[in-house]
């Protein structure tokens, strides 16, 4: 079965073609970073309009690159949630219309399930069961994964997601947009130990996260440092490093605790923050000490993409799932509501 996957949940328009036998055949993506940069964040209405402009040309591009004609498609998969409702509606409407026109089934895919299973596109792919850390601009959670659709949430953020905290902290420091990558780059120039940031909630039992307090700590530290005087750029770099170390250490400690509590020795890390180099190294070292392994999708599949949607959609279409003609999107959609696929 060949599946066309569509992702439009936020500020990236993406289309991919996946073949159940040959794997990923193509993927195409248009980023809206430049469009939203002047506003310092995603403007939902502008995001929706940009999806309308680019989605079908990208679909044609992905099909041509894959060497697949529309008549060869066996199904359409599109992100149905969670995400921005207007943006989701663009992808869902286009996907459902294409499926209707081609007289093939369509399936609605959960955006976070796509991220969670994105490492399955790599070689070697992780075997079930594993612990998944989903860490992005909108979500930070730990889940025990026993199979496709078998997800138990172990802990999640009580306030800001880690990626959101990166972006907001970058804004406090007057850095560019998107803030997370800019802050991580600046942190490479920082001097370790100059500032000591707290590791939130590590002294409490459980696997929940909280990152909002780090923003306040960053702001007060930055203001105090400026009052003392010195090289402002170096102050920013030192604070960026201290902030990054605090977030990474917190994520590592909670991941280690989840592995120890469940007895599972495989860790999957997905989502945009999964591209952070310090996080990758720290988790690699931690899992090695625990006698386990850590798996990531390739860097380009850490952020939003359609390859993961096409892959998950193919699994669910082959299991017999289909979406009715009505177009249904969800701003919020708990992963625990997803149907379990038989092995």
MITIVO-793039 format. One record per atom (N, C-alpha, C): x, y, z; residue in three letters. Coordinates in pm, whole numbers, plus 50000, padded with zeros to 5 digits. Example, Ala and Ser with C-alpha at 12.3 -4.5 7.8 and 13.67 -1.06 7.14 Angstrom:
REM MITIVO-793039
513194943150780ALA/512304955050780ALA/513204967050780ALA/512854977550708SER/513674989450714SER/512905000350787SER/
This chain:
REM MITIVO-793039
500844988050000UNK/500005000050000UNK/500875012550000UNK/500535021949913UNK/501215034849909UNK/500285045449969UNK/500835053350062UNK/500035063050136UNK/500625076950121UNK/499755086550095UNK/500145100650095UNK/499835106450231UNK/500845111950298UNK/500665117750431UNK/500705132850426UNK/499835139350503UNK/499735153950507UNK/499845158750652UNK/500735168450674UNK/500905174450806UNK/500735189550795UNK/499795195050875UNK/499555209550873UNK/499065214451009UNK/499595208651116UNK/499035211451249UNK/499435225051306UNK/500535230851254UNK/500985243551310UNK/501595252351201UNK/502905253551200UNK/503545263251109UNK/504455256851005UNK/504255244150977UNK/504985237650868UNK/504015229550784UNK/504075231650654UNK/503265224050560UNK/504135212750507UNK/503675200350517UNK/504505189150476UNK/503665178150412UNK/504255171550315UNK/503605160350245UNK/504655149550224UNK/504275136850236UNK/505215125750216UNK/504475114050153UNK/505225105250090UNK/504695092950032UNK/505415081250097UNK/504635072050153UNK/505195060250220UNK/504635047650157UNK/505525037950134UNK/505135025150076UNK/505325014250181UNK/504305006350205UNK/504354996050308UNK/505484986050282UNK/505864984150157UNK/506914974550123UNK/508294981150112UNK/508364993050054UNK/509664999350027UNK/510025010250126UNK/509115013750214UNK/509395024150312UNK/509115038050260UNK/509795047950315UNK/509565061950278UNK/510115064550139UNK/509255069550050UNK/509655072249913UNK/510015086849891UNK/509345095949959UNK/509645110049944UNK/509005118050056UNK/509535129950076UNK/508905139250170UNK/509265153350127UNK/508335162550144UNK/508535176650106UNK/507975185250218UNK/508635196650243UNK/508235205150355UNK/508445219850321UNK/507495227950364UNK/507625242550356UNK/507495248150497UNK/508535255350542UNK/508535261250676UNK/508005275550669UNK/507255279350773UNK/506705292750781UNK/507495301750877UNK/508705297950911UNK/509495305451010UNK/509625320150970UNK/509975322850845UNK/510145336750802UNK/508835344550809UNK/507725337750779UNK/506425344250782UNK/506075349250921UNK/506375341251024UNK/505975344651161UNK/507055351951239UNK/508275352751185UNK/509405358251261UNK/509145372451309UNK/508545380951224UNK/508335394851263UNK/507335396451376UNK/506535385951401UNK/505535386551509UNK/506055379751636UNK/507185373051627UNK/507755366451743UNK/507035353751784UNK/506195348551699UNK/505455336351730UNK/504475333251618UNK/503835321651625UNK/502925317251519UNK/501615325051525UNK/501225330651412UNK/499925337251399UNK/498985327251330UNK/498005321851401UNK/497195310851347UNK/496555313751211UNK/495985325451191UNK/495325328451064UNK/496325328750949UNK/497485334550972UNK/498515334750868UNK/499005320650838UNK/499105312350942UNK/499535298550922UNK/498555291150833UNK/497255292750860UNK/496235285850780UNK/496285290050634UNK/496425303050610UNK/496465307950472UNK/497685302650398UNK/498805301650469UNK/500025296750405UNK/499905281850372UNK/499225274250458UNK/498975260050428UNK/498165258750299UNK/497155267150284UNK/496325266950163UNK/497185269450040UNK/498115278450051UNK/498955282549938UNK/499925271349896UNK/500455264049991UNK/501555254949959UNK/501205240049959UNK/500065236050017UNK/499835221850038UNK/499755213849908UNK/498935217949814UNK/498775210149691UNK/500035210149605UNK/500745221549590UNK/502015220849517UNK/503005211249582UNK/503035210849716UNK/503915201549784UNK/503505187149761UNK/502185184749757UNK/501695171249730UNK/502155166549592UNK/502035175249494UNK/502495171649360UNK/504005169249359UNK/504735177549432UNK/506185176049440UNK/506575162649502UNK/505885158949610UNK/506185146349677UNK/505885134349588UNK/504785135049515UNK/504425124049426UNK/505425122549312UNK/505825133649254UNK/506805133249145UNK/508135127649195UNK/508575132349311UNK/509835127749368UNK/509785112749398UNK/508615107849441UNK/508465093649472UNK/508275085149347UNK/507995091749234UNK/507705084149112UNK/506385076749121UNK/505425082749190UNK/504125076449213UNK/503035085049152UNK/502145078949078UNK/500975085949026UNK/499855085249129UNK/498985095349129UNK/497885095449226UNK/497055082749219UNK/496935077049099UNK/496125064949082UNK/496725052849155UNK/498005053549191UNK/498655042449261UNK/498485043149412UNK/497975054249463UNK/497815055749607UNK/496725046549659UNK/497005040749777UNK/496015032049840UNK/495295038749955UNK/495755050649995UNK/495105057550105UNK/495745071150130UNK/495025079450203UNK/495495092750242UNK/495485093550394UNK/496575098750452UNK/496645100850596UNK/496885115650621UNK/496165121250716UNK/496345135350747UNK/496285137550898UNK/497005147650944UNK/496975150951085UNK/495635157051121UNK/494985151051221UNK/493665155751264UNK/493715162751399UNK/494865162351465UNK/495015168851593UNK/496145162451670UNK/496525168051782UNK/496185181551827UNK/496935192051748UNK/496465204551758UNK/497105215351684UNK/496195227251671UNK/496555236451585UNK/495735248251557UNK/494565244051468UNK/493365246951510UNK/492185241951439UNK/492155246351293UNK/492415259251268UNK/492395264051130UNK/493425257051043UNK/494635255351096UNK/495695248551022UNK/495335233950998UNK/494815227351099UNK/494395213451083UNK/493305211850978UNK/492395221450974UNK/491295220650878UNK/491785220850734UNK/492865228050708UNK/493395228550572UNK/493855214650529UNK/494685208250612UNK/495185194950577UNK/494105184550574UNK/493185185050672UNK/492115175250677UNK/491175176650558UNK/490845188850521UNK/489955191150407UNK/490585186250277UNK/491865189750259UNK/492545185550137UNK/492695170350132UNK/493075164450246UNK/493265149950250UNK/491985142350226UNK/490905146950291UNK/489615139850275UNK/489085141650133UNK/489285153550074UNK/488825155949938UNK/489595147549836UNK/490905146449855UNK/491715138249766UNK/491285123649774UNK/491055118749895UNK/490635104849912UNK/489285102349845UNK/488375111949860UNK/487055110449798UNK/487175110349646UNK/487995119549594UNK/488155120449448UNK/488775107749391UNK/489735101949464UNK/490435089949415UNK/489725077149455UNK/488635078549534UNK/487875066949580UNK/488765057249660UNK/489555062849750UNK/490395054949839UNK/490145059249983UNK/490495050850080UNK/490215054350220UNK/491135065350271UNK/490665072350372UNK/491455082550442UNK/491465079150590UNK/492525083250659UNK/492595080750802UNK/493155093250871UNK/492575096350986UNK/493025107751067UNK/494135103051161UNK/495255110151162UNK/496415106251242UNK/496625115951356UNK/496995110551471UNK/497325118551588UNK/498755123851572UNK/498895136951580UNK/500195143351558UNK/501275137751651UNK/500965136051778UNK/501965131451874UNK/502275116651856UNK/501305108751810UNK/501625094851778UNK/502605094351662UNK/502465103751568UNK/503425104651460UNK/504825107051513UNK/504975116851603UNK/506285119551662UNK/506815107351737UNK/505935101151814UNK/506345089851898UNK/506895078351814UNK/506305076051697UNK/506715064751612UNK/507685068851501UNK/508075081651496UNK/509005086151392UNK/510315078251391UNK/510865074151508UNK/512105066251504UNK/511955052851432UNK/510715048351411UNK/510495035851337UNK/510895037151191UNK/511085049551145UNK/511515051751006UNK/513025049750991UNK/513735047951102UNK/515185046651099UNK/515605032051110UNK/516875029751085UNK/517465016351099UNK/518705017251187UNK/518735009851301UNK/517675000751344UNK/516535008251411UNK/515345002651403UNK/514185008451470UNK/514065002451609UNK/513565010051706UNK/513405004551841UNK/512324993751844UNK/512544983751927UNK/511544973251948UNK/510644977152065UNK/509424972252063UNK/508534974252178UNK/508944964352288UNK/508754967952414UNK/508274980852465UNK/509414990852478UNK/509055003552488UNK/510045013852515UNK/509395025452590UNK/510255033652650UNK/509815046052713UNK/510015057152610UNK/509005065552591UNK/509085076452495UNK/509065089752567UNK/510025098152532UNK/510025112152576UNK/509625120552455UNK/508415126252461UNK/507945135252356UNK/508175149452405UNK/509065156452339UNK/509485169452391UNK/509555179352276UNK/508615188752278UNK/508465198052167UNK/508015211652219UNK/507625220352126UNK/507155233552165UNK/505795233152232UNK/505025222852205UNK/503675222152261UNK/503465211052362UNK/504385201452368UNK/504185189852455UNK/505495185552520UNK/505405181452643UNK/506505174452710UNK/505865163552794UNK/506135151052759UNK/505545139952834UNK/506405127552822UNK/506235118652919UNK/506845105452918UNK/505735095152907UNK/505915085352819UNK/504905074952799UNK/505565061352792UNK/504885051452844UNK/505295037552827UNK/504575032152705UNK/505325027052610UNK/504765022652482UNK/504945007552468UNK/503825000452466UNK/503854985852453UNK/503584981352311UNK/503044990252229UNK/502724987152090UNK/502024999152029UNK/501644998151903UNK/500965009251837UNK/499585010951899UNK/499345022451957UNK/498085025152026UNK/498085021252172UNK/499155014952219UNK/499245010752359UNK/500155020452434UNK/499545031452478UNK/500315042352539UNK/499805045152680UNK/500705044552776UNK/500365048552912UNK/501185060952947UNK/500505071952974UNK/501185084353008UNK/501725083353150UNK/503035084853164UNK/503685083753295UNK/503815097253364UNK/503935107753285UNK/504085121153340UNK/504145131253229UNK/503725143453257UNK/503765154053156UNK/503965167453224UNK/504155177853143UNK/504405191053198UNK/503135196753260UNK/503295202853377UNK/502175209153445UNK/501935223253396UNK/502885228653319UNK/502735242253266UNK/503355242953127UNK/504445250253111UNK/505065251552979UNK/505715238552935UNK/505635235852805UNK/506425225152747UNK/507875229752741UNK/508805220352729UNK/510225223952727UNK/510555233052609UNK/510035229752492UNK/510295238052375UNK/509715251952390UNK/508555252852452UNK/507935265852477UNK/508785273952574UNK/509345267252675UNK/510205274152770UNK/511475279252701UNK/512035271352609UNK/513195275852531UNK/512845288552454UNK/511705288252384UNK/511315299752301UNK/511055312252385UNK/510355310552497UNK/510035322052582UNK/511285327752649UNK/512195318852688UNK/513445323452749UNK/514285331152648UNK/514325326152525UNK/515045333152419UNK/514475347152397UNK/513155348152406UNK/512515361252389UNK/512895370552504UNK/512975365352626UNK/513385373452741UNK/514795378952723UNK/515635371152655UNK/517025375252635UNK/517195383752509UNK/516085386152439UNK/516135394352320UNK/516755387252199UNK/516615374152195UNK/517165366352084UNK/516135365351972UNK/516505359151861UNK/515625358351745UNK/514585347451756UNK/513815345951648UNK/512755335851638UNK/513085326451523UNK/512865313251538UNK/512395306451659UNK/513495306051766UNK/513105308151889UNK/514055310451994UNK/514865298452038UNK/514265286552037UNK/514955274752088UNK/516295272252022UNK/516345270851889UNK/517625268451821UNK/518625279851840UNK/518125292351843UNK/519025303851863UNK/519635303352002UNK/518835300252102UNK/519345299452239UNK/520365288252252UNK/520085276752192UNK/521015265452199UNK/522345268952132UNK/522285276252021UNK/523505280451953UNK/524315290152039UNK/523625299452102UNK/524295309152189UNK/524905302152310UNK/524245291752360UNK/524735284552478UNK/526095278152454UNK/526435275552328UNK/527735269852296UNK/528875279352332UNK/528565292352344UNK/529555302452380UNK/529575305352530UNK/528675298752603UNK/528565301252747UNK/529645294352828UNK/529875299452950UNK/530855293853043UNK/530115286253151UNK/530325273153152UNK/529615264553247UNK/529985268153391UNK/528995268553477UNK/529215271453618UNK/529095285953655UNK/528965294853555UNK/528835309153586UNK/527545311853661UNK/526465305053621UNK/525175306353688UNK/524675292353724UNK/524005291553837UNK/523425278853882UNK/521905279953879UNK/521285272853786UNK/519825272953775UNK/519245260653844UNK/518045261753900UNK/517415250153964UNK/516985239653861UNK/516855227353908UNK/516305216353827UNK/514915213553882UNK/513875219053821UNK/512535218753882UNK/511945204753896UNK/511395202254015UNK/510615190454049UNK/511415177454053UNK/512745178054052UNK/513505165554057UNK/513545159754198UNK/513235167954299UNK/513265163154437UNK/511905157754481UNK/510965157054388UNK/509635151654419UNK/509455138154349UNK/508705128954408UNK/508435116354338UNK/507545119054217UNK/507565109854124UNK/506725111454007UNK/507525115953886UNK/506825117153774UNK/507485119953647UNK/506905132353578UNK/506305141253656UNK/505795153753598UNK/506935163753578UNK/506665173453492UNK/507635183953462UNK/507025197653491UNK/507885207453514UNK/507455221453526UNK/508625230253484UNK/508385238553384UNK/509475246853332UNK/509185261853341UNK/507985265653383UNK/507645279853383UNK/508505287653482UNK/508885281553595UNK/509705288453693UNK/511085291953642UNK/511595284053547UNK/512915286953492UNK/512925300053414UNK/511795303653355UNK/511715316353282UNK/511905327953380UNK/511215327353493UNK/511335337953594UNK/512755338553649UNK/513345326953674UNK/514705326453725UNK/515675332453623UNK/515435329653495UNK/516275335353389UNK/516175350553388UNK/514955355653395UNK/514755370153389UNK/515425377153506UNK/515245372153627UNK/515845378653744UNK/517375377653739UNK/517885366253692UNK/519345364653681UNK/519915374253578UNK/519215375853467UNK/519675384653359UNK/519665399253405UNK/518585403253471UNK/518495417053518UNK/519565420153622UNK/519805410653712UNK/520835412653815UNK/522215413653753UNK/522475405353651UNK/523785405553586UNK/524015418653512UNK/522965423753448UNK/523095436453376UNK/523385447953471UNK/522805447553590UNK/523045458153689UNK/524495458153735UNK/525105446253739UNK/526505445253782UNK/527445449953672UNK/526965449753548UNK/527785454053436UNK/528585442553376UNK/529165445053260UNK/529945434753192UNK/529525433453048UNK/530105423952981UNK/529805421152840UNK/528415415052830UNK/527455422552775UNK/526075417752771UNK/525945405052689UNK/526665403952578UNK/526565392052495UNK/527085379752569UNK/528165381452646UNK/528685370052722UNK/527735366352835UNK/527105376552896UNK/526115373853000UNK/524975365452942UNK/524495369252824UNK/523435361652759UNK/523865347252731UNK/525095345552683UNK/525595332152651UNK/525685323652778UNK/526185329452886UNK/526315321953011UNK/524945317953065UNK/523975327053057UNK/522625324153106UNK/521955313853015UNK/522165315052885UNK/521595305352792UNK/522115291352822UNK/523395290152850UNK/523965277152883UNK/523405271753014UNK/523305280353115UNK/522765275953244UNK/521315271253229UNK/520555278553148UNK/519155274553125UNK/519095261153052UNK/519875259952945UNK/519865247452868UNK/520285235652955UNK/521315237353034UNK/521775226553122UNK/520685222553221UNK/519945232353273UNK/518875229353370UNK/517765221253305UNK/517345225253185UNK/516285217953116UNK/516745203853079UNK/517935202753022UNK/518445189752979UNK/518625180453099UNK/519205185453207UNK/519385177053326UNK/518055172353381UNK/517065181253382UNK/515735177553432UNK/515125166453347UNK/515205168053216UNK/514675157753126UNK/515405144553145UNK/516725145053158UNK/517515132853177UNK/517145125753306UNK/517015133353414UNK/516695127253544UNK/515335120453540UNK/514345127053478UNK/513015120953470UNK/513025108653378UNK/513785109153270UNK/513885097453181UNK/514535085653254UNK/515595088553326UNK/516275077953403UNK/515325071853505UNK/514545080353570UNK/513585075353669UNK/512525066653603UNK/512055070553484UNK/511045062653414UNK/511605048953374UNK/512845048553326UNK/513455035853288UNK/513605026853410UNK/514025032653521UNK/514225024653642UNK/512905019653698UNK/511875027953695UNK/510585023953753UNK/509895013153670UNK/510075013553540UNK/509385003853453UNK/510224991553422UNK/511524992453442UNK/512404981353407UNK/512644980053259UNK/512254990053182UNK/512474990153037UNK/513804997153009UNK/514584991752914UNK/515904997452889UNK/516035004252753UNK/514915006652686UNK/514935013852559UNK/514205027152575UNK/514865037852531UNK/514305051252538UNK/514205057052398UNK/513035062352364UNK/512825069252237UNK/512615083952267UNK/513295092652194UNK/513155107052211UNK/512685113052081UNK/511585120352085UNK/511015126051963UNK/510485139951992UNK/510255147551886UNK/509815161351900UNK/510975170851874UNK/510635183451851UNK/511625193351809UNK/512815194851902UNK/512595194252035UNK/513705195752129UNK/514635183652122UNK/514155172752064UNK/514985160952046UNK/516165163351953UNK/516155174651882UNK/517285178151795UNK/518395185051872UNK/518145188751998UNK/519145195752078UNK/520355186752102UNK/521545191552067UNK/522745183252073UNK/523125179652217UNK/522975189052308UNK/523305186052447UNK/522375175252503UNK/521095176152472UNK/520135166152519UNK/520505152452463UNK/520835151852336UNK/521185138952275UNK/522405132652344UNK/523415140652370UNK/524615135152431UNK/524365130752574UNK/523635138852650UNK/523365135552790UNK/522525122852801UNK/521525121452716UNK/520685109452721UNK/521435097152669UNK/522305099052573UNK/523135087952526UNK/524025082752638UNK/524655092052711UNK/525515088052822UNK/524725081452933UNK/523555086952964UNK/522735081453072UNK/522275067353041UNK/521735065152921UNK/521245051752886UNK/522375041652879UNK/523555046052837UNK/524715037052834UNK/525065032452975UNK/525025041853070UNK/525325038253210UNK/524275028653265UNK/523025029853214UNK/521945021253261UNK/521915007853187UNK/522825006153091UNK/522824993853012UNK/521714993452910UNK/521245005352867UNK/520145006052771UNK/520545012852642UNK/519535016552563UNK/519745023152435UNK/518795034852422UNK/519205044752344UNK/518335056052313UNK/518205057052161UNK/516985060052115UNK/516685060851972UNK/516085074451940UNK/516505079951827UNK/515975092751779UNK/515575091351633UNK/514635099351587UNK/514475100951442UNK/515615109651391UNK/515865109451261UNK/516875118651205UNK/516445133051236UNK/517405142051234UNK/517165155951276UNK/515965162051204UNK/515855159951073UNK/514775166250997UNK/513395160651033UNK/513355148951099UNK/512075143251141UNK/511795145351289UNK/512675153051359UNK/512355156951497UNK/511265167451497UNK/511375177151408UNK/510345187351396UNK/509175181851315UNK/508125189951301UNK/506925185351231UNK/507255181151088UNK/506715169851046UNK/506965164650912UNK/505835155250874UNK/505735152150745UNK/504665143450698UNK/505105128950686UNK/506415126250694UNK/506885112450686UNK/506285104150800UNK/506295109850919UNK/505755102751035UNK/504245100751022UNK/503565110450961UNK/502115109350943UNK/501785098550840UNK/502545098350732UNK/502325088050629UNK/502595074150685UNK/503645072850768UNK/503985059850826UNK/502885054850919UNK/502485063351014UNK/501435059251108UNK/500125056851032UNK/499825065450935UNK/498615063650856UNK/498605050450783UNK/499765046450730UNK/499845033650660UNK/499555022050755UNK/500115022550876UNK/499845012050974UNK/498355010951004UNK/497725022351023UNK/496315022151063UNK/495395018850945UNK/495735023350825UNK/494945019750707UNK/495025004750681UNK/496204999050695UNK/496364984650672UNK/495654976450779UNK/495424982550895UNK/494674975851001UNK/493154977350983UNK/492754984650878UNK/491334986150848UNK/490694998850897UNK/491455008050953UNK/490885020751000UNK/490585029750881UNK/489475036650887UNK/489125046650786UNK/488395058150853UNK/488405069450787UNK/487725081250838UNK/486465083750755UNK/485325086650818UNK/484115089550741UNK/484255102450661UNK/483255105350578UNK/483325117150493UNK/483355130150571UNK/482765130350689UNK/482785142550771UNK/484215146050809UNK/484555158950803UNK/485895163550838UNK/485905167550985UNK/486735160651062UNK/486765162551206UNK/488195165151250UNK/488465176551312UNK/489785179451367UNK/489645182351515UNK/490765181151588UNK/490725182351733UNK/491895191051779UNK/491595201951848UNK/492655210151906UNK/493355202452017UNK/492595194552090UNK/493135185752194UNK/492675171552167UNK/493565161952193UNK/493245148052160UNK/494165139052242UNK/493695133852354UNK/494545125052437UNK/494955112452360UNK/496235108852368UNK/496705096952298UNK/496075084152352UNK/495625084752476UNK/495005072952535UNK/493685069052468UNK/493145078152386UNK/491895075052315UNK/492125067652183UNK/493375065652146UNK/493665059352018UNK/493415044352024UNK/492975038751912UNK/492745024351904UNK/494055016851902UNK/494065005351967UNK/495254996751970UNK/495274987851846UNK/496434986951783UNK/496574977951669UNK/497114964651716UNK/496564953851664UNK/497064940651700UNK/498444938551641UNK/499354931651714UNK/500714929551664UNK/500694922051530UNK/
